[in-house]
Amino acid sequence: MKIGIIGGTGGMGEGFAQRWCFNHDILIGSRDKQKAEASAKENFNNIKNIFAEKIRGTISGDDNISISKESDVLILSIPYENITSTCKDISNVISDNCTVISPIVPMGRNEKGFYYIPIEDRKKSAAMVVAENLPNCSKIVSAFHTISEVKLKNLKISLDADTFVCTDNKESLSLVTSLVNEIEGLRPIFLGALSLSYQAEVMTPMILNASKHNKLKHPGIKLV
Ligand SMILES: NC(=O)c1ccc[n+]([C@@H]2O[C@H](COP(=O)([O-])OP(=O)(O)OC[C@H]3O[C@@H](n4cnc5c(N)ncnc54)[C@H](OP(=O)(O)O)[C@@H]3O)[C@@H](O)[C@H]2O)c1
């Protein structure tokens, strides 16, 4: 399967690429093709040096629009503020069958701590902004909000955490469930409709405040 990562040069993008290249062809996307190529080369070399025999996929890089055309799954690994402009660029090129994943957390920070932008500023959840800006896409899934980039990129550790998944599409739910299960120690927990995504997104600023005040290192969430 071809998994494209828009904004794949960021920390989360690199983590997804490294975790999934064992079984899939990863297309790292960037606004700058050369930056994407360099990131892909560096990530693939790093991972091949350690896990050479286990890797059946590849990591390559290209501009965001080119990778969007080819991807079976497309992750929007970009800041909340850039959803509209990015979706405008890709909405007419993604295939009808493409599943789009949003790990996006609308989060800010002020003197009191981290906060969830949609509550403070009366805005929509990230998943709802994605849906609004990709009107032809019926396969949008929201997931991976509470996973720390640091842990995602460290392949020596098992994540030992849950990730909440929201979608209106059964086929995409099954696909993303299997992608979550490919990440060691990560368990998918289905929350329901895409419109409920705010319930997952809001947990990230909560985790960061808890981490800061209680000296917890990159904590995640697990239902017990
Ligand atoms: N970091 C975490 O631990 C974490 C955890 C859970 C969820 N998330 C969410 O996952 C997403 C990605 O996180 P991240 O930390 O990897 O983000 P990031 O490093 O801040 O940004 C990721 C990429 O977005 C692209 N980008 C930056 N400005 C842009 C713009 N104006 N227009 C289009 N693209 C732009 C950049 O790629 P190019 O410059 O190459 O185009 C950048 O490498 C975010 O929405 C975040 O809320 C993060």
The ligand as an SDF file (V2000), in Angstrom:
LIG
                    3D

 48 52  0  0  0  0  0  0  0  0999 V2000
    4.4210   16.4480   17.6860 N   0  0  0  0  0  0  0  0  0  0  0  0
    3.6330   15.6340   18.4010 C   0  0  0  0  0  0  0  0  0  0  0  0
    4.0970   14.9960   19.3780 O   0  0  0  0  0  0  0  0  0  0  0  0
    2.1930   15.4310   17.9890 C   0  0  0  0  0  0  0  0  0  0  0  0
    1.4250   14.4850   18.6600 C   0  0  0  0  0  0  0  0  0  0  0  0
    0.1240   14.2450   18.2510 C   0  0  0  0  0  0  0  0  0  0  0  0
   -0.4210   14.9770   17.2030 C   0  0  0  0  0  0  0  0  0  0  0  0
    0.3440   15.9110   16.5760 N   0  0  0  0  0  0  0  0  0  0  0  0
   -0.2480   16.6520   15.4480 C   0  0  0  0  0  0  0  0  0  0  0  0
    0.3150   16.0990   14.2570 O   0  0  0  0  0  0  0  0  0  0  0  0
    0.5260   17.1360   13.2810 C   0  0  0  0  0  0  0  0  0  0  0  0
    1.9760   17.1370   12.8800 C   0  0  0  0  0  0  0  0  0  0  0  0
    2.7700   17.3660   14.0180 O   0  0  0  0  0  0  0  0  0  0  0  0
    4.3080   17.8110   13.8900 P   0  0  0  0  0  0  0  0  0  0  0  0
    4.8000   18.0460   15.2580 O   0  0  0  0  0  0  0  0  0  0  0  0
    5.0320   16.8600   13.0020 O   0  0  0  0  0  0  0  0  0  0  0  0
    4.1120   19.2000   13.1490 O   0  0  0  0  0  0  0  0  0  0  0  0
    5.1900   20.2850   12.6490 P   0  0  0  0  0  0  0  0  0  0  0  0
    6.5580   19.7130   12.7780 O   0  0  0  0  0  0  0  0  0  0  0  0
    4.8900   21.5670   13.3010 O   0  0  0  0  0  0  0  0  0  0  0  0
    4.8080   20.4410   11.1180 O   0  0  0  0  0  0  0  0  0  0  0  0
    4.7810   19.3380   10.2310 C   0  0  0  0  0  0  0  0  0  0  0  0
    5.0160   19.8400    8.8240 C   0  0  0  0  0  0  0  0  0  0  0  0
    3.9910   20.7220    8.4160 O   0  0  0  0  0  0  0  0  0  0  0  0
    4.4800   21.4610    7.3000 C   0  0  0  0  0  0  0  0  0  0  0  0
    4.0560   22.8660    7.3770 N   0  0  0  0  0  0  0  0  0  0  0  0
    4.5060   23.8220    8.2280 C   0  0  0  0  0  0  0  0  0  0  0  0
    3.9170   25.0010    7.9470 N   0  0  0  0  0  0  0  0  0  0  0  0
    3.0870   24.7790    6.8960 C   0  0  0  0  0  0  0  0  0  0  0  0
    2.2290   25.6210    6.1300 C   0  0  0  0  0  0  0  0  0  0  0  0
    2.1220   26.9510    6.3670 N   0  0  0  0  0  0  0  0  0  0  0  0
    1.5210   25.0380    5.1280 N   0  0  0  0  0  0  0  0  0  0  0  0
    1.6510   23.7060    4.8530 C   0  0  0  0  0  0  0  0  0  0  0  0
    2.4590   22.8830    5.5340 N   0  0  0  0  0  0  0  0  0  0  0  0
    3.1720   23.4200    6.5350 C   0  0  0  0  0  0  0  0  0  0  0  0
    6.0200   21.3940    7.3480 C   0  0  0  0  0  0  0  0  0  0  0  0
    6.4590   20.6220    6.2260 O   0  0  0  0  0  0  0  0  0  0  0  0
    7.2030   21.2990    4.9600 P   0  0  0  0  0  0  0  0  0  0  0  0
    7.9050   22.5560    5.4510 O   0  0  0  0  0  0  0  0  0  0  0  0
    8.1850   20.2500    4.5820 O   0  0  0  0  0  0  0  0  0  0  0  0
    6.1510   21.5560    3.9540 O   0  0  0  0  0  0  0  0  0  0  0  0
    6.2840   20.6350    8.6410 C   0  0  0  0  0  0  0  0  0  0  0  0
    7.4190   19.7970    8.5800 O   0  0  0  0  0  0  0  0  0  0  0  0
    0.0840   18.4610   13.9580 C   0  0  0  0  0  0  0  0  0  0  0  0
   -1.1870   18.8060   13.5380 O   0  0  0  0  0  0  0  0  0  0  0  0
    0.0790   18.1390   15.4490 C   0  0  0  0  0  0  0  0  0  0  0  0
   -0.9250   18.8670   16.1260 O   0  0  0  0  0  0  0  0  0  0  0  0
    1.6470   16.1600   16.9450 C   0  0  0  0  0  0  0  0  0  0  0  0
  1  2  1  0
  2  3  2  0
  2  4  1  0
  4  5  1  0
  4 48  2  0
  5  6  2  0
  6  7  1  0
  7  8  2  0
  8  9  1  0
  8 48  1  0
  9 10  1  0
  9 46  1  0
 10 11  1  0
 11 12  1  0
 11 44  1  0
 12 13  1  0
 13 14  1  0
 14 15  2  0
 14 16  1  0
 14 17  1  0
 17 18  1  0
 18 19  2  0
 18 20  1  0
 18 21  1  0
 21 22  1  0
 22 23  1  0
 23 24  1  0
 23 42  1  0
 24 25  1  0
 25 26  1  0
 25 36  1  0
 26 27  1  0
 26 35  1  0
 27 28  2  0
 28 29  1  0
 29 30  1  0
 29 35  2  0
 30 31  1  0
 30 32  2  0
 32 33  1  0
 33 34  2  0
 34 35  1  0
 36 37  1  0
 36 42  1  0
 37 38  1  0
 38 39  2  0
 38 40  1  0
 38 41  1  0
 42 43  1  0
 44 45  1  0
 44 46  1  0
 46 47  1  0
M  CHG  2   8   1  16  -1
M  END
$$$$
